[in-house]
Amino acid sequence: MGIGAPGLLFRYKDYRRDGADRQQIMTLAIEEFIRRFLLHVLPRGPQDQPRARSRTAGRRPTSR
């Protein structure tokens, strides 16, 4: 919804409630919002990084 003095305001649905009470408004500090957002975006745990290999990896020296 927007950014205010106390933090970030946004709307969400509480599926445990019925009727008009289902729509709720939550205020989070910006740091907490970013933390929760990154939980959904970033992969879990350490990821394998591609190994930096030289351009000649896999080539055999040619005999002269």
Secondary structure as UniProt FT lines:
FT   STRAND          2..3
FT   STRAND          8..13
FT   TURN            15..16
FT   HELIX           19..22
FT   STRAND          23..28
FT   HELIX           30..41
FT   TURN            55..58
//
